[in-house]
Amino acid sequence: MLAGQTNKEIGRDIGLGPRTVETHRAHVMQRLGVQILSQAVLVATSAGFQSPSPGPKVPQG
């Protein structure tokens, strides 16, 4: 989420479907008590999390 990836991109990276990622994202946002992604980023950065540097994009065949 912090890297700004879409649900589809996150799912592809970790082997989950985009709907599953969407469900997990909503759960995380609920647990953080935030409504929008920018609020979640503020909470995460204030807790010491850093946005991962984007790795090289590997084409999917």
C-alpha positions in Angstrom: 0.0 0.0 0.0 2.8 2.4 0.9 4.4 1.9 -2.5 1.2 3.0 -4.2 0.6 -0.3 -6.0 -2.9 -1.3 -7.1 -4.7 -4.3 -5.7 -3.9 -6.2 -8.9 -0.1 -5.4 -8.6 0.0 -6.4 -5.0 -1.8 -9.6 -5.6 0.5 -10.6 -8.4 3.5 -9.9 -6.3 2.4 -12.0 -3.4 0.3 -14.6 -5.1 -3.2 -13.5 -4.1 -6.2 -12.3 -6.1 -7.0 -8.6 -6.3 -10.3 -9.1 -4.4 -8.4 -10.8 -1.5 -6.0 -7.9 -1.5 -8.9 -5.5 -1.5 -10.4 -7.2 1.6 -7.1 -7.2 3.5 -6.5 -3.5 2.6 -10.0 -2.6 3.9 -9.3 -4.5 7.1 -6.0 -2.8 7.6 -7.6 0.6 7.1 -10.4 -0.2 9.5 -7.9 -1.4 12.2 -5.9 1.8 11.7 -9.1 3.8 12.1 -8.7 5.7 8.8 -10.9 6.4 5.8 -8.5 7.2 3.0 -5.1 5.9 1.9 -3.3 9.2 2.7 -4.4 8.9 6.3 -3.1 5.3 6.4 0.3 6.5 5.0 0.5 9.2 7.7 -0.2 6.6 10.5 2.3 4.1 9.0 5.1 6.7 8.6 4.5 8.1 12.1 4.9 4.5 13.4 8.3 4.3 11.6 7.4 2.4 8.5 9.1 3.5 5.3 7.8 3.2 1.8 9.7 0.4 0.1 11.7 1.4 -3.0 10.1 0.0 -6.1 11.9 -3.0 -7.4 12.4 -3.8 -11.1 9.2 -4.6 -13.0 9.3 -8.1 -14.4 7.1 -8.5 -17.5 4.3 -11.1 -17.0 3.9 -13.4 -20.0 
